[in-house]
Amino acid sequence: MWENLVLGIIVSGVLLIFIPSIRSSMIRNRDVPSDWKAVIVPIGLVVLFVVFLLVMG
């Protein structure tokens, strides 16, 4: 019981520390074009590799 309370306090403290910097970085990067290929290609390769492993096994 008390472990959950301490964990909740720690998580709340971490959120209070990091929320202002996350908010400012989101405002700064609002006008930057996103590069989804840089994310989709590695994820697709991992999915294909897992499918390959499942077929071969």
C-alpha positions as CSV (number, residue, x, y, z in Angstrom):
1,M,0.0,0.0,0.0
2,W,2.6,2.5,1.0
3,E,4.8,1.5,-2.0
4,N,2.0,2.6,-4.3
5,L,1.7,5.9,-2.5
6,V,5.5,6.5,-2.8
7,L,5.5,5.5,-6.4
8,G,2.6,7.9,-7.1
9,I,4.4,10.8,-5.4
10,I,7.6,10.0,-7.4
11,V,5.6,9.9,-10.7
12,S,3.9,13.1,-9.9
13,G,7.2,14.8,-9.1
14,V,8.7,13.6,-12.4
15,L,5.7,14.9,-14.3
16,L,5.9,18.3,-12.6
17,I,9.6,18.5,-13.5
18,F,9.3,17.5,-17.1
19,I,6.0,18.9,-18.3
20,P,7.3,22.5,-18.9
21,S,10.2,21.4,-21.0
22,I,8.0,19.0,-23.0
23,R,5.5,21.8,-23.6
24,S,8.1,24.3,-24.8
25,S,9.7,21.7,-27.1
26,M,6.3,20.9,-28.6
27,I,5.7,24.6,-29.3
28,R,9.2,25.0,-30.8
29,N,8.8,22.0,-33.1
30,R,5.2,22.8,-34.2
31,D,6.3,24.2,-37.6
32,V,9.0,21.6,-38.4
33,P,8.1,19.2,-41.1
34,S,7.8,15.6,-39.9
35,D,9.8,12.8,-41.5
36,W,7.6,9.7,-41.1
37,K,9.7,7.6,-43.4
38,A,12.5,7.7,-40.8
39,V,10.0,5.9,-38.4
40,I,8.0,3.7,-40.7
41,V,10.9,2.0,-42.6
42,P,12.7,0.6,-39.5
43,I,9.4,-0.5,-37.9
44,G,8.4,-2.2,-41.2
45,L,11.8,-3.9,-41.4
46,V,11.4,-5.3,-37.9
47,V,7.8,-6.5,-38.6
48,L,9.1,-8.2,-41.8
49,F,11.9,-9.8,-39.8
50,V,9.5,-11.1,-37.2
51,V,7.2,-12.5,-39.8
52,F,10.3,-14.2,-41.5
53,L,11.3,-15.8,-38.2
54,L,7.7,-17.0,-37.6
55,V,7.6,-18.6,-41.1
56,M,11.0,-20.2,-40.7
57,G,10.2,-21.6,-37.2
